[in-house]
Structures are given as C-alpha cells and as structure tokens.
Amino acid sequence: MLQTLSDWFWWDHLWLPRNVTWADLQDTEGYEYATVSHLYVTIIYALLLIVVRYFFERLVATPLAKVMGLKHQAQLKATHNPVLENFFVSASKHPNKSQLEGLSKKCSCSVRQAERWFRRRRNQDRPSLMKKFREACWRCTFYLLAFTGGIAVLIDKPWFYDTWEVWVGYPKQSLLPSQYWYYIIELSFYWSLLFSIASDVKRKDFQEQIIHHLATIILLSFSWCANYIRVGTLVMAVHDASDILLESAKMFNYAGWKSLCNSLFIVFAAVFIITRLIIFPFWIIHCTWVYPVHHYPPFFGYYFFNVMLVVLQMLHLFWAYLILQMLAKFLFSKLDGDDRSDAEECEESSEEEGMKNVTGANGRPSANSHH
C-alpha cells in the first residue's frame, strides 16, 4: 500500500515534463542533480538555527538593545485574584461594563479597580519590548546575510539579468554548490520559523504568517525536487530584499528611535511594492507562466508551482494593503500610540497597592475593604 502511494506520488508525469523521467536526472560525469534526500538535512539545520538564535538573542541582540537605549523592564503582574482570574481564562479578557460591575461586587472592589486588574492581566501576557527587539534583530541579521549571499550566488548568472535563461536546458540543469547551500539554508530557516511560531511574538497576521511559512516550504521543496532551482533562487532573493528593511525598522521602533524608524518604514514600503507587487508578478510569475510552454507542454508540476506562486502573491496583496494603511496614517494623521501597546503597563504604584488591599495576601477579598 505504502509503495503504491509512493509510486503514485513520485510519478514522472506529475513532477517532470512529458518524455522526461527520473532516470534522465541521475548524476553523471559533469552533472549533479537535486534529489529529495538532500532536503532531509534541513530539519537538523532548522533545529541548529533555533539553538544559534537562542545564543544570538542573548549574546548579541540583548547587548545591542542596551546600546541603543532599550532597557529590560520587568512587567508588572496582576495581583492574585481567583475570581477575576477564572473569568479572564474561561469567559473573556475584555469584560463589558455590566460584567465588571458584577465582578467588582464579588471581589468587594470598585469597578475601576477591576478594570485596572484586567488591563494589567492582559499586559502580563504581552511580550516585552526586549523580546520583540531580539526577534526582529535575529530576523534582520538572517535576511541581511541571506540576501547578500543570494546576490553573490546570482550576480554572475545569466538568468539574473534575462529570465528566459531560466528555462534554457531545463530540466537537465546541473546543481551548483552555491545553489545547494542557498536553498538548504533558506529552507532550514523557514522550518525554524515554523517550529518556533508558537513561542514567537503573535501579531494580527498570525494565520497569514503560518500560511506564508507553509507555502514557502512547499514551494522551495517542490522547486528543488522538480529542478526549478534557477527560478527558486530568484524568488528567495526578491523576498529577502524588503524583509531586511522591515525588521530593522522594527528594531529602531522598539528602541525608541522613531525618526529613523519612520524613514526606514517609508523605504521598506517602496521596496516592498517594487519587489512584491511589480518584480514578483511581472517578472517572476511571468517567467514561470509564459516561458516554460515554449520549451515543453504544461504538466501538473507546472500548474502546481504557479498556483503556489499565486498564493504568495495574494499574501503580498494582503500585506501591501496593511502597509499602505499604516503609511496613510503616518503621512496624513498624527499617530499618538495604540491602546493595545505596552503603554498600558505604565500605571501608578498606588493602583497596585489598592488592588492588594482589596484582595488580601491570600488572594481572597478583604473583609474590611469596601468602596
């Protein structure tokens, strides 16, 4: 049964053009081809990258954050209150006015104090600025090194300047050592992002990020097995270009360098639009959709690869919409902050003392606390 499924999955006509078989892509003198066995090592490298990231964030990113003026501030924790905690976990993190009134009566505290408790409890689950800075610093460093390496891999290749060259000789295109390492490192990195996504900072586009990581992994893996490696290197270079600017802008934002952050964000928006909304659809997708049919009839792999590129392009359009929204607010309105930001943590210590008085040392309502 398993052998039958394997034979069907690796059927030549699914992955390769007509009249081409896997036997035609066996290594010979002067020719070395990509194989699926090459990809197994990416899981090991992904785990290794997670370890490297752990030490990088503590030995490089944290000192850099302090040099840039970001201090590691301990987050204030909400006082222990079983009634409010149970409601927070099981019912809602944002109780309405009537719910707050009912909870305040149960806890023998004021509505205002209950409201402050929920605000602090929400902040308690939010990642600190230091955690956000570390994550952005790690990603910025990787994207910078990956983009630099990608340009070094592509700069002397004819298909970097003329996308028609991508398909010359396909599928019998020998794998270059530089292409091997570029692919393996990039794929390992996206595996590491997928493995660590549960512990990373969660943002509004969390679901879109998961889709993006999965689509990228599938796209890179398929292009590797189907020997779409030339166009795959172009796709990776186009994506890394704008990510460097985004992560560096985040770093300066968390460190409080607002002017430099705003300037970088404007440059990032311009580069994103150029690379993701112009170069990617009108050069890369055009290259994969139009040119191949001049060399061989369309087959399943041809359609599958282009569908995955379109999925990425739809994500680009979604992110471009968010970016343009932010850019419009930045250029045409005054941004004074976000009520969901870490500013909620800045409360007077007297408020903390007030909640201690109404909850008591053991977390139960104090009998002599009535407001």
Buried (B, 14 or more C-beta within 10 A) or exposed (E): EEEEEEEEEEEBEEBBBEEBEBEEBEEEEEEBBBBEEBBEEBBEBBBEBBEBBEEBBEEBBBEBBBEBEBEEEEEBEBBBBEBBBEBBEEEEEEBEEEBBEBBBEEBBBBBEBBBBBBBBBBBEEBBBBBBBBBBBBBBBBBBBEBBEBBEEBBEEBEBBEEBEBBBEEBBEBBBBEBBBEBBBBBBBBBBBBBBBBEEBBEEEBEEBBEBBBEBBBBBBBBBBBBBBBBBBBBBBBBBBBBBBBBBBBBBBBBBEBEEBBBEBBBBBBEBBBBBBBEBBBEBBBEBBBEBBEEEBEEBEBBEBBBEBBEBBBEBBEBBBEEBEEEBEEBEEEEEEEEEEEBEBBEBEEEBBEBBBBBBBEEEBBBEEBEE
